Amino acid sequence: MKFFLWLFPVLFVISASAQNATQIHQKAILIDTHNDALSNELITGVDLGKSQQTGNFDLVRAKQGGLKAQVFSVWCGDQYGNGTAFRFANREIDSLDALIKRYPNKIKLVRTASDLQKTVKQGKLAALIGVEGGHMIEDRLDYIEILARRGMIYLTLTWNNSTSWATSARDEVLHGDTLKHKGLTDLGKQVVKKLNKLGVIIDLSHPGETTFNDVMALTTKPVIASHSCAYALAPHRRNLKDYQLKAIAKNGGVVFINFYSGFLDPTYEAKHEAYLAKHKPELDSLIKIYNDYDLASIRLNSINKTEADQLRPPLSLLIKHIDYMVKLIGANHVGIGSDFDGAESYPLGLDSVTDYPKVTAELLKLGYSTKDIDKILGGNFIRVLKANKGS
């Protein structure tokens, strides 16, 4: 009897804590700054307005996960270049416009912080556009203006591939000795000034360190890293070193944590390469079906789920990256940029947009205040959007 009398208050505290986490999460304006659902939709043809059994995002599951605003990534690989990349970017934006027209009561395109907040109050998902890769402007400043008019709120200066005017993290690290230049060229500096003038946020998640440093010396507006993790915890070329994190904070910007296993866990890449080698014939067949490596990798993992799950890090490692950055640069400069639908693996328990509440619950367990949780979930993004757009 004494055991049950002792157990009851413990269970009550756990239940109350869970309810508190749910309330905090639902009241917050949760904003995810990076999701690749649009590029996948063009390949698979799925209707993102309906609940799907594949992928990480759809409007139904977004509502269940408390997602209030989503920055949709407009992306294409380096097989697209001058004459094709800009056209493909517009095709992806067209697909988002079509989704909004099909479901006007569920989702609305917004461009400013005030429009975002109004849309959230209406109970709709606020949709924003982030263009992931400077190669999609095809070295033309007028293409920046066109994409901005269509709703682009940030431009990731490079993807993995460098442009003629800015070098990527991948190229600076892997091909540094053969590059014609590092960092921003004169055209690159014009791009930065153009983005500042138009109020388009500069995203530094993919550019190399030289490009990063050049941008920070030039920009007059707060920047972001839309989907990056801490290099100190996982020394991947795509992650940000402490001095970069501090520079973004000093600039008034925000780093949005990426959920991808490979950027969170320093042991993941080697394990994943061994896994891919083991399943190479199967992967090659899937690549022929989808004509897309990322989708083939995702499908491979779903077919071999038990084995693939063994490679995934625990949710606690994601929380460790968030907590590390908060302790280093403050809660005003950290946010959420999941990279859902853009990778083959995420921490255990994070399978789709329905699982965002788990992040809130874990931060609450660490003693984070409601105020700081609200900032991390979306408040910091709203501040940076206002600082760039002026409204």
N, C-alpha and C positions, 0 to 999 in steps of 0.2 A: 504493500500500500504506500509506504514512504517513497518507493521508487517512482510510482506514478504521480505522487504529489510533487516530486522534484522535476519530473519530466514535463509536466503540463506547462509551467511558466517558460521553460526553454522552447517548447514548441510554439507557444504564443509569441515569443520574441522573434523567432524565425519567420513565422507567418506575417507578423506586423512589418518586419523588415522587407519581406518580399512585396507586400502591398505598397509600402512606401516607395520602393524602387519602381514599381509599375506606375504609380501616380506621378512621380518625378519624370519618368520617361515620357509618358503620354502628354504631360503639360509642356514639355520642352519642344522647341522648334528644332527637330532633328534634321540636319542637312548633311547629305553625303556628297562630297565634291568630285567623286570620280566613279563612274559606272560605264561599262562597255556594252550594254545591252543593245544599243542601236546597230553597231557593226555586226553583231551576231544575228540580229533580226533580219538583216538583208540577206544573210546566207540561209537561215533556217525557215524564214517566213512565218514564224510564230506570231500570234497576236498578243502583244504585251498588255493589252487591256483585260485579258482573261487569265485566270489562274493556270499556271503551267507546271508540268512535272519536271521540266528541264530548266537549266539556267538558274540564276540567283535572284532574278528580278522580274516582277510584273506588278501591275497596279493593285491587284488584289492583295498580294503578299506585302507590298509596300505599306498599305493601310494597316495590315495586321501588325507590322513591325514598328508602327509609330513614325514612319518616315514622312516628313512634312515637305521637304524640298530635295530634288535630285538634280545635280549637274550631270547631264548626259555627255559622255565623251564622244566627240566626233573624231574618228581615227581611221587612218589607212596606213598600211605598211610601206616600206621603202621601195616596193615594186611600182608604186605610183610616183610620178614626178611631174615635171613641167608638161602641161597639156592634159594631165589626167587627175592629179591629186586634188586640185581645187574643185573639179567637177564631182569627184567622189565625195568630198566634204559636203557639198550642197545636196547630193543625193541622200546622205544620212540625215541632214537637217530636214529634207523633204519627208523622210520617213517619220521623224518626230512630229512634224506638222500634221501628217496623216493620222497619227495616233491621237493627237489632240482633237482633231476634227471628229474622229469616231467616238471619243469619250469626253465631250466638253464638260460634263458634270463631274469628272474625276480628275482632270489634269488641265493645267493652263501654262502657257509659256510666259515667263516673266523676265525682265531685264534689270530691274532695280530692287533695292532692299525694301522699299515701300510697297511695290507691287507684290513682292514675295510674301510680306507679312499680311497684306490684304487677302491674297489667295489662300493662305493657310487658314485665316479666319473663316473663309467660305467653305472650308472642309475639302478643298481640292489639293492635289499634289502640285507644288510649284516646280515647273520644269525650267531648267537653265541649260545653256550650251557652253561646253568647254572644248576647244579645238586642240587635240593632242598631236602636235607635230608641226613645226614651222614650215616643213616642206609643202604643206597644203596652201600656203600663200604664193607659192611658185615665184619667189623673189620679187613680188609686186606689192607695193604699199597700198594700191587701190583695192587689192583683194582683201586686205585687212579691213578696210572701210565697209566693203560689201558684207563680209562675215559678221562684222559688228552690227550692221543694220539688221541682219537676220537673227541676231540674238546672242552672238558670242560674247560671253562675259570674261573668259580667260583664254589665253593662248599659251600652250606649252611650247617654249621656244624651239625645242627639238624633241623628237622621239628618240629611239635608239640610234637612228641615222642622223648624221650631221647634215646641216644645210650649207649652202655656199657662204652663209653669213654668221653661223654659230655652230660650235662643236658640241657633240653629245658626250655624256659620261662614258658610254661604251667606247666611242672612238678615242677619246682622250686617254683612257686607260689601256685599251687593247691595241690601238693603232697610232699611239701618240707620235712615234718616230716617223711615220709616213704622211702625217697630215700636212696639208699645204699651209694651214694656219691653225691657231688655237684661239678660242674665245670669239669675241665679236669683231667683225670687220666694220668698215664704215657703213655698209648697208645694215648690218646688225644694229648699230647704234641708232640709225634712222628708224628701224623697226621698234626699238625700245621707246624712243621719243614719240613715235606715232601711237603706240599702245597707251602710253601715259596721257597723251592729249585726248584720245578717244575715251579714256576711262575703262579700257580693257585691262584686266588684271594680268600681270606677268606671272606665269607659272614656271618654277624652276625645278620641277621634279626630275626631268630627264637630262638637262644640260650638264656638261662637265664643269669641273671646278674653275677652269679659266673663264668660261662663259659666265658662270655664277658670279665670280669676282668682278668681271667687267660690268655686269648688269647692276650689281649692288653699288658700284661707284657712280652709276649714271642715273638710275631710276629716281623719280621724284614722288612716286606713289608706293604704298605698301605692296609687297609681293606675296606670293604663296608658293608652297610646294604641295600640289593637290593630292599626291599619293606617294608618300615617302616614309621611311623609318629611320631609326637611329643607327648610324655606322658603328658607334661604340659598342652596341649590343650584337650587331650582325654586320661585319665588315664587307658588305656588298657594294659594288661601284655605284649602284642606284640609291644607296642610302646617304644621308647627310651627316657630315662630321660635326663635332661639337662647335667649331668656330663658325660653321655655316648656320647651324641652328641659332646661335647667339646673334649672328648678323641679321637673320630674318626677324628675330624678336626686336632688335634695336631699330630696325626699319619699320616696325609696327605690323609686320606680316604674321602669317600663320602657317604652321606645318600640319598637314592632315595625314593621319596615320594610315598606312596601307595595310590591308589584311592578308596580303599574299604570304604564304608560308616561306618562300624563298628569301624574302626581305626581313622576315622576323627571326628565323631560325638559321644560324650559321652552319648547322649540320644538314640542312634539308637538301641543298643542291647536289651533294655527292650521293646521297641516298636516292634522290630522284633520277640522277643519271644512270645509276645501276638498275633501277626499276625500268627505265625506258629501254635500256640495252636488252634486258630480259624479254621485253614485250615488243621489240622492234618490228617483227613481221606484222603484228596486229596493228601497231601504230601506223605503219606505212599504208596498210589497207584503209584505215580510217582517214588518212590524209587524202587519199584518192577520192574517197566519198565526199568529204566536206570541202576539199581544196583549201583548207585552212588549218594550220598547225595547232593553233590554240584550241579550236573547237574539237579537233581530233584528240588532243591530249585530255580535254575535259571528258569526252566520251569514253576514252580508254579508262579513265579513273572510275567512271560509273559502272563500267563492265566488270572491273576488278576492284570493287569498292572496299572489300575487307582488307586487301593488300595495300591499296592506296591510302586507306585511313591510318595505317600503321606509320606512314611517313609524316602525317600531319602533326604539328606542334600543339601543345595544350593552349587553351584560351588564355591562361595565365601569362604566356609569353607576349601576347598582344598587349595585355594590360601593363606588363613590365615596360614595353616601349613607350606607352602613353605616360606612365608614371615617371619614367626617366626624363622625358622631355619636359614634363610639368615641373619637375624638381630643378631642371637645368635652366629653363627659360620662362617658366611661369604658365599658369593656366590660361592666360590671355592669348597665348600663341600656339595652342594645340587644338586640333579638330579631327574629324573623321573623313577619310577618303578611301573607301573600302577596296576599290578596284574589282568589285564584284563583276562577274561575267567577262573579266579580262585575264583570268589566271585559272590554273587547273587545281589549285589547292589553297585552302584556308584553314585556320586552326579548328580543332575538334569543337563541335558545337556551333560553329558559324557556317551554316550551310546555305543561307539565303538571307534576304532582307527581313525576314520574320525574326531573326535572331539578334537584332540590334539591342533589345532590352537586356540581354545578358551582359553587354558591356557596361550599361548603366548600373546594373546590380553589382558588378564587380568593383566599380569605382566607389560606389556607396560603401561597400564592405571595407575599402581602404581608408574610409573616413573623409572622402571628398564631400564638400558642401554642395547643397543644391545649386547655389550660385555658380560654382566652378563647373559643375556638371552641365549646367545650361550653356555655359560659354563653350565648353568642349563639343557639345552636341550640335551647336549651331550658332550661338551668339557671336562667336569670334568671326565666323564667315560673314555674317550680316555686317559687322563693323568694317571689315576689309572691303566688302562690296560698296558700302556707303563711301568709304574713303576714296575709292577709285571713281565711282559714278557720281558722287556728290548728292545722292538721294537714296 
